Amino acid sequence: GLREKTGVIVVGIWQRGKFEIPRPQTIIHPNSILLLAGSEEHFRRYDDFVSSSRSYAAPVVILGGGRVGQAAAETLEELGIDYRVVEKDRNLIKDNNKYILGDASDLHILERAGISAESPSVLITTRDDDINIYLTIYCRELRPNIQINSRANLERNISKLYSVGADMVMSYASMGASKILNILIPDASLMLVEGLNVFKAHVPASLIGKALAEKQIRRKTGCNVIAICSRDSFNINPDPTVKLKKNEELILIGTAKAEKEFKNVFS
């Protein structure tokens, strides 16, 4: 009942790197990563809804205190989320409260950082993919249910990191390619991650006067309608019973395959 309680809709879900379009019966696991759509107000309500059951006694653990690790630490600081950074280079230690000098492969160092005390997640941010793969395996063995987010410097190592237990892998190559494509084709579509797009489509003739629920766009194509816009309105997460009008535009989210299927089914 997330939509009814908060206004957001779950338009996608990652399970250990595998993206899928969720169904009402899809199970949300502790390590699931949800892709949500909504307005600012919807997200405020969602935060209030989940914060009532979210209580972290242990900090987020960041392995690697370089540029990426420090950026992650600064973001967590802004959000008021506790963290510990493990770094073996003394020159990168910013303070003795939240930075721990030592090797991330040392169990005692990780315990000092809080990984054994129900830390909610670990961020692996080193510049060496081999080390990131090793640390992913090590952390998964220590904490089977912890959320592991890892950096990948080379595109070919993304699948390896997922295969050894990472929940989300962030690749410079993929993020850079997405950014470039979004700059080159800003009005056609927005690439969120590789293969997953937000795109616009004029309401096709076959949908004029029809309700979203009636035509079952999500079930038939795998695309989610996240907004309906016209010259004078912008309806985020529209009610499924709203009837579509001529000259309106749909904003949808889906994989490249789903986008093609939408055009085939409703063109």
Salt bridges, closest charged atoms under 4 A:
GLU40 OE1 - ARG44 NH1 3.97
GLU41 OE1 - ARG44 NH2 3.21
GLU41 OE2 - ARG45 NE 3.54
GLU74 OE2 - LYS94 NZ 3.83
GLU77 OE1 - LYS98 NZ 3.49
ASP82 OD1 - ARG84 NH1 2.76
ASP82 OD1 - LYS98 NZ 3.86
GLU111 OE1 - HIS108 ND1 3.92
GLU118 OE1 - ARG143 NH2 3.82
ASP167 OD1 - ARG16 NE 2.59
ASP167 OD2 - ARG140 NH2 2.99
GLU249 OE2 - HIS202 NE2 3.70
GLU259 OE2 - LYS263 NZ 3.32
